[in-house]
Amino acid sequence: MVIMSKSEKIRVIALGLITDGDRTFIGQGYDPDRKKPFYRAMGGG
C-alpha cells in the first residue's frame, strides 16, 4: 500500500506506442535505487 502525503499529486502523462512490424520504439531509463535499466513507451507530461 502506498500512502501519498498531501503535498504529492498524481501527475498525468501521455505515452505513445510506435510499432513497425515486430519492432517497438521505446525509451530506456535507469533506476538508481534498483541499479537496473527500465524501458517504457515514449512520452511524458
PQR file with spaces between the fields and no chain letter, atoms N, CA, C, O and H, PARSE charges and radii, in Angstrom:
ATOM       1  N    MET     1       0.845   -1.181    0.000 -0.4000 1.5000
ATOM       2  CA   MET     1       0.000    0.000    0.000 -0.0000 2.0000
ATOM       3  C    MET     1       0.889    1.243    0.000  0.5500 1.7000
ATOM       4  O    MET     1       1.820    1.351    0.798 -0.5500 1.4000
ATOM       5  N    VAL     2       0.593    2.173   -0.898 -0.4000 1.5000
ATOM       6  CA   VAL     2       1.351    3.418   -0.993 -0.0000 2.0000
ATOM       7  C    VAL     2       0.491    4.540   -0.448  0.5500 1.7000
ATOM       8  O    VAL     2      -0.649    4.726   -0.872 -0.5500 1.4000
ATOM       9  H    VAL     2      -0.163    2.085   -1.546  0.4000 1.0000
ATOM      10  N    ILE     3       1.047    5.288    0.498 -0.4000 1.5000
ATOM      11  CA   ILE     3       0.334    6.424    1.070 -0.0000 2.0000
ATOM      12  C    ILE     3       1.039    7.693    0.620  0.5500 1.7000
ATOM      13  O    ILE     3       2.240    7.855    0.837 -0.5500 1.4000
ATOM      14  H    ILE     3       1.973    5.137    0.842  0.4000 1.0000
ATOM      15  N    MET     4       0.286    8.599   -0.011 -0.4000 1.5000
ATOM      16  CA   MET     4       0.841    9.849   -0.507 -0.0000 2.0000
ATOM      17  C    MET     4       0.573   10.959    0.503  0.5500 1.7000
ATOM      18  O    MET     4      -0.500   11.019    1.103 -0.5500 1.4000
ATOM      19  H    MET     4      -0.690    8.467   -0.187  0.4000 1.0000
ATOM      20  N    SER     5       1.552   11.832    0.684 -0.4000 1.5000
ATOM      21  CA   SER     5       1.332   12.983    1.550 -0.0000 2.0000
ATOM      22  C    SER     5       0.458   13.997    0.820  0.5500 1.7000
ATOM      23  O    SER     5       0.268   13.896   -0.392 -0.5500 1.4000
ATOM      24  H    SER     5       2.424   11.783    0.197  0.4000 1.0000
ATOM      25  N    LYS     6      -0.076   14.977    1.555 -0.4000 1.5000
ATOM      26  CA   LYS     6      -0.952   15.977    0.943 -0.0000 2.0000
ATOM      27  C    LYS     6      -0.228   16.825   -0.089  0.5500 1.7000
ATOM      28  O    LYS     6      -0.863   17.375   -0.988 -0.5500 1.4000
ATOM      29  H    LYS     6       0.078   15.059    2.539  0.4000 1.0000
ATOM      30  N    SER     7       1.101   16.943    0.025 -0.4000 1.5000
ATOM      31  CA   SER     7       1.850   17.767   -0.932 -0.0000 2.0000
ATOM      32  C    SER     7       2.099   17.044   -2.254  0.5500 1.7000
ATOM      33  O    SER     7       2.410   17.688   -3.255 -0.5500 1.4000
ATOM      34  H    SER     7       1.618   16.496    0.756  0.4000 1.0000
ATOM      35  N    GLU     8       1.967   15.721   -2.273 -0.4000 1.5000
ATOM      36  CA   GLU     8       2.166   14.962   -3.504 -0.0000 2.0000
ATOM      37  C    GLU     8       0.878   14.945   -4.310  0.5500 1.7000
ATOM      38  O    GLU     8      -0.221   14.904   -3.757 -0.5500 1.4000
ATOM      39  H    GLU     8       1.715   15.198   -1.459  0.4000 1.0000
ATOM      40  N    LYS     9       1.036   14.978   -5.626 -0.4000 1.5000
ATOM      41  CA   LYS     9      -0.120   14.941   -6.517 -0.0000 2.0000
ATOM      42  C    LYS     9       0.104   13.893   -7.578  0.5500 1.7000
ATOM      43  O    LYS     9       1.243   13.604   -7.947 -0.5500 1.4000
ATOM      44  H    LYS     9       1.929   15.011   -6.075  0.4000 1.0000
ATOM      45  N    ILE    10      -0.975   13.322   -8.070 -0.4000 1.5000
ATOM      46  CA   ILE    10      -0.884   12.394   -9.187 -0.0000 2.0000
ATOM      47  C    ILE    10      -0.610   13.208  -10.439  0.5500 1.7000
ATOM      48  O    ILE    10      -1.288   14.202  -10.701 -0.5500 1.4000
ATOM      49  H    ILE    10      -1.900   13.557   -7.770  0.4000 1.0000
ATOM      50  N    ARG    11       0.384   12.786  -11.213 -0.4000 1.5000
ATOM      51  CA   ARG    11       0.780   13.507  -12.416 -0.0000 2.0000
ATOM      52  C    ARG    11       0.239   12.795  -13.643  0.5500 1.7000
ATOM      53  O    ARG    11       0.431   11.590  -13.807 -0.5500 1.4000
ATOM      54  H    ARG    11       0.934   11.979  -11.000  0.4000 1.0000
ATOM      55  N    VAL    12      -0.426   13.529  -14.489 -0.4000 1.5000
ATOM      56  CA   VAL    12      -0.969   12.973  -15.722 -0.0000 2.0000
ATOM      57  C    VAL    12       0.113   13.009  -16.793  0.5500 1.7000
ATOM      58  O    VAL    12       0.770   14.032  -16.985 -0.5500 1.4000
ATOM      59  H    VAL    12      -0.582   14.508  -14.356  0.4000 1.0000
ATOM      60  N    ILE    13       0.297   11.887  -17.493 -0.4000 1.5000
ATOM      61  CA   ILE    13       1.250   11.837  -18.599 -0.0000 2.0000
ATOM      62  C    ILE    13       0.578   11.193  -19.810  0.5500 1.7000
ATOM      63  O    ILE    13      -0.435   10.505  -19.680 -0.5500 1.4000
ATOM      64  H    ILE    13      -0.237   11.056  -17.337  0.4000 1.0000
ATOM      65  N    ALA    14       1.149   11.423  -20.972 -0.4000 1.5000
ATOM      66  CA   ALA    14       0.662   10.801  -22.203 -0.0000 2.0000
ATOM      67  C    ALA    14       1.805    9.984  -22.792  0.5500 1.7000
ATOM      68  O    ALA    14       2.923   10.480  -22.937 -0.5500 1.4000
ATOM      69  H    ALA    14       1.972   11.981  -21.077  0.4000 1.0000
ATOM      70  N    LEU    15       1.520    8.736  -23.128 -0.4000 1.5000
ATOM      71  CA   LEU    15       2.525    7.852  -23.706 -0.0000 2.0000
ATOM      72  C    LEU    15       2.059    7.400  -25.081  0.5500 1.7000
ATOM      73  O    LEU    15       0.866    7.201  -25.308 -0.5500 1.4000
ATOM      74  H    LEU    15       0.612    8.334  -23.010  0.4000 1.0000
ATOM      75  N    GLY    16       2.991    7.244  -25.978 -0.4000 1.5000
ATOM      76  CA   GLY    16       2.658    6.775  -27.314 -0.0000 2.0000
ATOM      77  C    GLY    16       3.424    5.506  -27.623  0.5500 1.7000
ATOM      78  O    GLY    16       4.601    5.390  -27.281 -0.5500 1.4000
ATOM      79  H    GLY    16       3.960    7.406  -25.793  0.4000 1.0000
ATOM      80  N    LEU    17       2.780    4.570  -28.256 -0.4000 1.5000
ATOM      81  CA   LEU    17       3.419    3.314  -28.622 -0.0000 2.0000
ATOM      82  C    LEU    17       3.557    3.260  -30.136  0.5500 1.7000
ATOM      83  O    LEU    17       2.562    3.239  -30.861 -0.5500 1.4000
ATOM      84  H    LEU    17       1.824    4.664  -28.534  0.4000 1.0000
ATOM      85  N    ILE    18       4.797    3.237  -30.605 -0.4000 1.5000
ATOM      86  CA   ILE    18       5.090    3.223  -32.035 -0.0000 2.0000
ATOM      87  C    ILE    18       5.643    1.847  -32.385  0.5500 1.7000
ATOM      88  O    ILE    18       6.629    1.394  -31.803 -0.5500 1.4000
ATOM      89  H    ILE    18       5.605    3.254  -30.016  0.4000 1.0000
ATOM      90  N    THR    19       4.999    1.192  -33.338 -0.4000 1.5000
ATOM      91  CA   THR    19       5.469   -0.129  -33.759 -0.0000 2.0000
ATOM      92  C    THR    19       5.703   -0.146  -35.260  0.5500 1.7000
ATOM      93  O    THR    19       5.108    0.628  -36.009 -0.5500 1.4000
ATOM      94  H    THR    19       4.198    1.559  -33.811  0.4000 1.0000
ATOM      95  N    ASP    20       6.577   -1.042  -35.678 -0.4000 1.5000
ATOM      96  CA   ASP    20       6.868   -1.264  -37.099 -0.0000 2.0000
ATOM      97  C    ASP    20       7.085   -2.760  -37.261  0.5500 1.7000
ATOM      98  O    ASP    20       8.184   -3.269  -37.042 -0.5500 1.4000
ATOM      99  H    ASP    20       7.060   -1.671  -35.069  0.4000 1.0000
ATOM     100  N    GLY    21       6.031   -3.452  -37.642 -0.4000 1.5000
ATOM     101  CA   GLY    21       6.139   -4.911  -37.728 -0.0000 2.0000
ATOM     102  C    GLY    21       6.311   -5.489  -36.335  0.5500 1.7000
ATOM     103  O    GLY    21       5.458   -5.310  -35.467 -0.5500 1.4000
ATOM     104  H    GLY    21       5.138   -3.039  -37.819  0.4000 1.0000
ATOM     105  N    ASP    22       7.430   -6.188  -36.129 -0.4000 1.5000
ATOM     106  CA   ASP    22       7.689   -6.783  -34.823 -0.0000 2.0000
ATOM     107  C    ASP    22       8.581   -5.914  -33.940  0.5500 1.7000
ATOM     108  O    ASP    22       9.004   -6.357  -32.872 -0.5500 1.4000
ATOM     109  H    ASP    22       8.124   -6.333  -36.834  0.4000 1.0000
ATOM     110  N    ARG    23       8.875   -4.684  -34.367 -0.4000 1.5000
ATOM     111  CA   ARG    23       9.722   -3.771  -33.590 -0.0000 2.0000
ATOM     112  C    ARG    23       8.863   -2.729  -32.865  0.5500 1.7000
ATOM     113  O    ARG    23       7.836   -2.293  -33.386 -0.5500 1.4000
ATOM     114  H    ARG    23       8.532   -4.324  -35.235  0.4000 1.0000
ATOM     115  N    THR    24       9.289   -2.339  -31.668 -0.4000 1.5000
ATOM     116  CA   THR    24       8.593   -1.326  -30.880 -0.0000 2.0000
ATOM     117  C    THR    24       9.592   -0.267  -30.450  0.5500 1.7000
ATOM     118  O    THR    24      10.672   -0.589  -29.955 -0.5500 1.4000
ATOM     119  H    THR    24      10.122   -2.694  -31.245  0.4000 1.0000
ATOM     120  N    PHE    25       9.232    1.004  -30.639 -0.4000 1.5000
ATOM     121  CA   PHE    25      10.082    2.136  -30.271 -0.0000 2.0000
ATOM     122  C    PHE    25       9.821    2.471  -28.809  0.5500 1.7000
ATOM     123  O    PHE    25       8.719    2.891  -28.458 -0.5500 1.4000
ATOM     124  H    PHE    25       8.354    1.266  -31.041  0.4000 1.0000
ATOM     125  N    ILE    26      10.842    2.287  -27.936 -0.4000 1.5000
ATOM     126  CA   ILE    26      10.702    2.553  -26.510 -0.0000 2.0000
ATOM     127  C    ILE    26      11.888    3.374  -26.019  0.5500 1.7000
ATOM     128  O    ILE    26      12.917    3.464  -26.688 -0.5500 1.4000
ATOM     129  H    ILE    26      11.737    1.946  -28.221  0.4000 1.0000
ATOM     130  N    GLY    27      11.732    3.959  -24.860 -0.4000 1.5000
ATOM     131  CA   GLY    27      12.809    4.722  -24.237 -0.0000 2.0000
ATOM     132  C    GLY    27      13.393    3.942  -23.072  0.5500 1.7000
ATOM     133  O    GLY    27      12.689    3.184  -22.406 -0.5500 1.4000
ATOM     134  H    GLY    27      10.896    3.885  -24.316  0.4000 1.0000
ATOM     135  N    GLN    28      14.686    4.133  -22.829 -0.4000 1.5000
ATOM     136  CA   GLN    28      15.355    3.462  -21.724 -0.0000 2.0000
ATOM     137  C    GLN    28      15.653    4.471  -20.631  0.5500 1.7000
ATOM     138  O    GLN    28      16.121    5.576  -20.904 -0.5500 1.4000
ATOM     139  H    GLN    28      15.258    4.749  -23.370  0.4000 1.0000
ATOM     140  N    GLY    29      15.382    4.089  -19.405 -0.4000 1.5000
ATOM     141  CA   GLY    29      15.740    4.887  -18.239 -0.0000 2.0000
ATOM     142  C    GLY    29      16.569    4.041  -17.295  0.5500 1.7000
ATOM     143  O    GLY    29      16.825    2.866  -17.560 -0.5500 1.4000
ATOM     144  H    GLY    29      15.002    3.191  -19.183  0.4000 1.0000
ATOM     145  N    TYR    30      16.989    4.647  -16.182 -0.4000 1.5000
ATOM     146  CA   TYR    30      17.793    3.915  -15.206 -0.0000 2.0000
ATOM     147  C    TYR    30      17.249    4.180  -13.818  0.5500 1.7000
ATOM     148  O    TYR    30      17.044    5.333  -13.440 -0.5500 1.4000
ATOM     149  H    TYR    30      16.781    5.601  -15.966  0.4000 1.0000
ATOM     150  N    ASP    31      17.014    3.126  -13.055 -0.4000 1.5000
ATOM     151  CA   ASP    31      16.529    3.232  -11.678 -0.0000 2.0000
ATOM     152  C    ASP    31      17.733    3.110  -10.750  0.5500 1.7000
ATOM     153  O    ASP    31      18.258    2.012  -10.568 -0.5500 1.4000
ATOM     154  H    ASP    31      17.181    2.189  -13.361  0.4000 1.0000
ATOM     155  N    PRO    32      18.185    4.234  -10.151 -0.5600 1.5000
ATOM     156  CA   PRO    32      19.377    4.171   -9.306  0.2800 2.0000
ATOM     157  C    PRO    32      19.160    3.387   -8.009  0.5500 1.7000
ATOM     158  O    PRO    32      20.118    2.853   -7.452 -0.5500 1.4000
ATOM     159  N    ASP    33      17.937    3.311   -7.527 -0.4000 1.5000
ATOM     160  CA   ASP    33      17.671    2.546   -6.304 -0.0000 2.0000
ATOM     161  C    ASP    33      17.846    1.046   -6.537  0.5500 1.7000
ATOM     162  O    ASP    33      18.415    0.341   -5.705 -0.5500 1.4000
ATOM     163  H    ASP    33      17.158    3.745   -7.980  0.4000 1.0000
ATOM     164  N    ARG    34      17.349    0.572   -7.676 -0.4000 1.5000
ATOM     165  CA   ARG    34      17.468   -0.852   -8.003 -0.0000 2.0000
ATOM     166  C    ARG    34      18.716   -1.159   -8.804  0.5500 1.7000
ATOM     167  O    ARG    34      19.077   -2.321   -8.991 -0.5500 1.4000
ATOM     168  H    ARG    34      16.886    1.145   -8.352  0.4000 1.0000
ATOM     169  N    LYS    35      19.384   -0.092   -9.285 -0.4000 1.5000
ATOM     170  CA   LYS    35      20.595   -0.229  -10.110 -0.0000 2.0000
ATOM     171  C    LYS    35      20.335   -1.076  -11.351  0.5500 1.7000
ATOM     172  O    LYS    35      21.131   -1.939  -11.720 -0.5500 1.4000
ATOM     173  H    LYS    35      19.091    0.852   -9.134  0.4000 1.0000
ATOM     174  N    LYS    36      19.180   -0.799  -11.989 -0.4000 1.5000
ATOM     175  CA   LYS    36      18.799   -1.533  -13.191 -0.0000 2.0000
ATOM     176  C    LYS    36      18.166   -0.588  -14.202  0.5500 1.7000
ATOM     177  O    LYS    36      17.534    0.400  -13.827 -0.5500 1.4000
ATOM     178  H    LYS    36      18.533   -0.098  -11.690  0.4000 1.0000
ATOM     179  N    PRO    37      18.338   -0.893  -15.487 -0.5600 1.5000
ATOM     180  CA   PRO    37      17.630   -0.112  -16.508  0.2800 2.0000
ATOM     181  C    PRO    37      16.158   -0.512  -16.551  0.5500 1.7000
ATOM     182  O    PRO    37      15.790   -1.613  -16.141 -0.5500 1.4000
ATOM     183  N    PHE    38      15.323    0.394  -17.053 -0.4000 1.5000
ATOM     184  CA   PHE    38      13.932    0.066  -17.298 -0.0000 2.0000
ATOM     185  C    PHE    38      13.545    0.656  -18.649  0.5500 1.7000
ATOM     186  O    PHE    38      14.229    1.540  -19.166 -0.5500 1.4000
ATOM     187  H    PHE    38      15.622    1.288  -17.387  0.4000 1.0000
ATOM     188  N    TYR    39      12.462    0.173  -19.209 -0.4000 1.5000
ATOM     189  CA   TYR    39      12.027    0.572  -20.538 -0.0000 2.0000
ATOM     190  C    TYR    39      10.553    0.934  -20.480  0.5500 1.7000
ATOM     191  O    TYR    39       9.784    0.302  -19.755 -0.5500 1.4000
ATOM     192  H    TYR    39      11.907   -0.545  -18.789  0.4000 1.0000
ATOM     193  N    ARG    40      10.149    1.962  -21.249 -0.4000 1.5000
ATOM     194  CA   ARG    40       8.737    2.340  -21.306 -0.0000 2.0000
ATOM     195  C    ARG    40       8.458    3.023  -22.633  0.5500 1.7000
ATOM     196  O    ARG    40       9.369    3.426  -23.355 -0.5500 1.4000
ATOM     197  H    ARG    40      10.774    2.476  -21.838  0.4000 1.0000
ATOM     198  N    ALA    41       7.155    3.141  -22.935 -0.4000 1.5000
ATOM     199  CA   ALA    41       6.756    3.835  -24.136 -0.0000 2.0000
ATOM     200  C    ALA    41       7.188    5.304  -24.039  0.5500 1.7000
ATOM     201  O    ALA    41       7.285    5.850  -22.940 -0.5500 1.4000
ATOM     202  H    ALA    41       6.415    2.813  -22.348  0.4000 1.0000
ATOM     203  N    MET    42       7.448    5.944  -25.188 -0.4000 1.5000
ATOM     204  CA   MET    42       7.890    7.332  -25.208 -0.0000 2.0000
ATOM     205  C    MET    42       6.743    8.268  -24.854  0.5500 1.7000
ATOM     206  O    MET    42       5.588    8.007  -25.189 -0.5500 1.4000
ATOM     207  H    MET    42       7.370    5.500  -26.081  0.4000 1.0000
ATOM     208  N    GLY    43       7.071    9.349  -24.181 -0.4000 1.5000
ATOM     209  CA   GLY    43       6.073   10.343  -23.830 -0.0000 2.0000
ATOM     210  C    GLY    43       6.417   10.998  -22.506  0.5500 1.7000
ATOM     211  O    GLY    43       7.507   10.810  -21.965 -0.5500 1.4000
ATOM     212  H    GLY    43       8.010    9.561  -23.909  0.4000 1.0000
ATOM     213  N    GLY    44       5.496   11.749  -22.008 -0.4000 1.5000
ATOM     214  CA   GLY    44       5.714   12.407  -20.729 -0.0000 2.0000
ATOM     215  C    GLY    44       4.627   13.422  -20.467  0.5500 1.7000
ATOM     216  O    GLY    44       3.598   13.439  -21.143 -0.5500 1.4000
ATOM     217  H    GLY    44       4.611   11.901  -22.448  0.4000 1.0000
ATOM     218  N    GLY    45       4.856   14.251  -19.500 -0.4000 1.5000
ATOM     219  CA   GLY    45       3.846   15.236  -19.159 -0.0000 2.0000
ATOM     220  C    GLY    45       4.312   16.188  -18.096  0.5500 1.7000
ATOM     221  O    GLY    45       3.566   17.083  -17.699 -0.5500 1.4000
ATOM     222  H    GLY    45       5.692   14.238  -18.951  0.4000 1.0000
